[in-house]
């Protein structure tokens, strides 16, 4: 019963006072004060009967500080969802336990976002799923694991991300953790790369993923993919290690149907391994997207080989937006197949920060939106050029040095594709020295032999 002295005690002192009065040493009210249900509190109090309350309170505060005091990292949630999405193999106990934890969170109000927005609630769910965390010694186990991760190169700010993504790591010995890290020796990556992989895909330490690495590696070798390309793909998209070889085979068959084999397959796997993570039906939707545009499967295969990122993009959020932008500047439906065939990279070029910015720059030079649309129809890469590195210096040389109106580029937008120092300036000064006036196309569209024959060796040139 409270007396006048106990009324002045702080929270910690009150709990210790209760502990001196109750048979459970005060653990039950303490867990309830943390937000655990009565049932969970009773279970935890029984599980941790050997620990005194002051030590337990210190441990709870330390674990909370370790895992939940860091700045909210929204990449954590997205990464957990990606790991779950691309997992299609049988899982070991540690990974199953982890999945169960995330599935329970997803079923709660707020879902996985609770890990960032409601950290006290997240702590309760974590301990309910992994009560053993509160039985670990801070000084003899938890802190040495943290220090080990930091000493191998993991920034301290990323350690909570790794642990929350795969809590069983904290139950392992350092010897076991070292053994699991040896898997990276099989993948041709430098030290910084394997730390990035560990942060991005902590599940790579699980038994299931490590065993599947052997399966994935053997599968790609059987498909004549070079090891350097396999390693590059795993480094870029470690989620591949959670994919079954059956799922990967289905995607490779889809690529083969478009003529992507041999060296082409090597390039795609090394450059855009995310294509292999697509669901077959989503991949086929993009093939259909191009077929509806009027492109045949052979050309679609060429586009895939040249710019595989397109086939990992969203039709609604990315590809369709680019089509709408091009239509808006005057690239009609009839011209779209030609434009995309010549420069498919437009479909993965940022609309607002890149294409629109370049369109506005060209219009500031005095060109109309219709002019730019005509230029894109005749020279698709135009909106892919950097303003500062390509468009501005060449436009300024055209107007200020050559004395030509900017509208000259409307009729020959390919002007922007030539090197200013190696081709534009040398040819211009040759023509200037011989007092020759000609169009940009005549000046730049000829090869060196043709240019020399017409403007240097010809007796008709004044």
Long-range contacts (C-beta under 8 A, 24 or more apart in sequence): 12-57, 15-53, 15-57, 16-53, 16-54, 19-53, 25-52, 25-53, 26-53, 27-53, 27-56, 30-56, 30-57, 34-60, 34-120, 34-123, 34-124, 35-120, 35-121, 35-123, 35-124, 36-124, 36-127, 36-128, 40-124, 40-128, 43-131, 44-127, 44-131, 44-134, 47-131, 47-134, 47-135, 48-131, 48-134, 48-135, 51-134, 51-135, 56-134, 58-138, 59-134, 59-138, 60-123, 60-134, 62-138, 62-142, 63-123, 63-133, 63-134, 63-142, 64-119, 64-123, 66-142, 66-146, 66-159, 66-160, 66-163, 67-123, 67-126, 67-160, 67-163, 67-164, 68-119, 68-122, 68-123, 68-160, 70-157, 70-160, 71-157, 72-116, 72-117, 73-116, 73-161, 74-116, 75-161, 76-115, 76-116, 76-161, 76-164, 76-165, 77-112, 77-113, 77-115, 77-116, 79-161, 79-165, 79-200, 79-201, 80-112, 80-165, 81-112, 82-239, 83-165, 83-201, 83-203, 83-239, 83-242, 86-239, 86-240, 86-242, 86-243, 86-277, 87-203, 87-242, 87-243, 88-242, 88-243, 88-244, 88-246, 88-247, 89-208, 89-209, 89-212, 89-242, 89-243, 89-244, 90-208, 91-206, 91-208, 92-206, 92-207, 92-208, 94-166, 94-168, 94-206, 94-207, 95-166, 95-203, 95-206, 95-207, 95-208, 95-209, 97-129, 97-130, 97-167, 97-168, 98-165, 98-166, 98-167, 98-168, 98-203, 100-129, 101-125, 101-126, 101-129, 101-130, 101-167, 104-129, 115-164, 126-164, 126-167, 129-167, 130-167, 130-168, 132-171, 133-167, 133-170, 136-170, 136-171, 141-170, 142-170, 144-174, 145-169, 145-170, 145-172, 145-174, 145-177, 148-174, 148-177, 152-181, 152-195, 153-191, 153-192, 153-195, 154-195, 154-198, 154-199, 158-199, 161-199, 161-202, 162-198, 162-199, 162-202, 165-202, 165-203, 166-202, 166-203, 166-205, 166-206, 168-206, 169-202, 169-205, 177-205, 180-205, 180-210, 181-205, 183-210, 183-213, 186-213, 186-217, 187-213, 187-231, 187-234, 187-235, 188-227, 188-228, 188-231, 189-231, 189-235, 193-235, 196-235, 197-234, 197-235, 197-238, 200-238, 201-238, 201-239, 201-241, 203-242, 204-238, 204-241, 209-241, 209-242, 212-241, 212-242, 212-243, 212-244, 213-241, 215-245, 216-240, 216-241, 216-243, 216-245, 216-248, 219-245, 219-248, 219-249, 220-248, 220-269, 223-252, 223-265, 224-262, 224-265, 225-265, 225-266, 225-269, 226-266, 228-270, 229-266, 229-267, 229-269, 229-270, 230-269, 232-269, 232-270, 232-273, 233-269, 233-270, 233-273, 233-276, 234-273, 236-273, 236-274, 237-273, 237-274, 237-276, 237-277, 239-277, 240-273, 240-276, 240-277, 243-276, 243-277, 248-276, 250-280, 251-275, 251-276, 251-278, 251-280, 251-283, 252-276, 254-280, 254-283, 254-284, 255-304, 257-297, 258-287, 258-297, 258-300, 258-301, 258-304, 259-297, 259-298, 259-301, 259-302, 260-301, 260-304, 260-305, 264-305, 267-305, 267-308, 268-304, 268-305, 268-308, 271-308, 272-308, 272-309, 272-311, 272-312, 274-309, 274-312, 275-308, 275-311, 275-312, 277-312, 278-311, 278-312, 283-311, 285-315, 286-310, 286-311, 286-313, 286-315, 286-319, 289-315, 289-319, 290-340, 293-336, 293-337, 293-340, 294-336, 294-337, 295-337, 295-340, 295-341, 299-341, 303-340, 303-341, 303-344, 306-344, 306-345, 307-344, 307-345, 307-347, 307-348, 309-348, 310-344, 310-347, 310-348, 313-347, 313-348, 318-347, 318-348, 319-347, 321-351, 322-346, 322-347, 322-348, 322-349, 322-351, 322-355, 323-347, 325-351, 325-355, 325-356, 326-376, 329-359, 329-369, 329-372, 329-373, 329-376, 330-369, 330-370, 330-372, 330-373, 330-374, 330-376, 330-377, 331-373, 331-376, 331-377, 335-377, 338-377, 338-380, 339-376, 339-377, 339-380, 340-380, 342-380, 342-381, 343-380, 343-381, 343-384, 345-381, 345-384, 346-380, 346-383, 346-384, 349-383, 349-384, 354-383, 355-383, 357-387, 358-382, 358-383, 358-385, 358-387, 358-391, 359-383, 361-387, 361-391, 361-392, 362-391, 365-395, 365-406, 366-406, 366-407, 367-406, 367-407, 367-409, 367-410, 371-407, 371-410, 374-410, 375-409, 375-410, 375-413, 376-413, 378-413, 379-413, 379-414, 379-416, 379-417, 381-417, 382-413, 382-416, 385-416, 390-416, 391-416, 393-420, 394-420, 394-424, 397-424, 397-425, 401-428, 402-428, 404-440, 408-439, 408-440, 409-440, 411-439, 411-440, 411-441, 412-439, 412-440, 412-441, 412-444, 412-445, 414-441, 414-444, 414-445, 415-440, 415-444, 418-444, 427-451, 430-455, 430-456, 431-455, 434-461, 434-462, 435-462, 436-461, 436-462
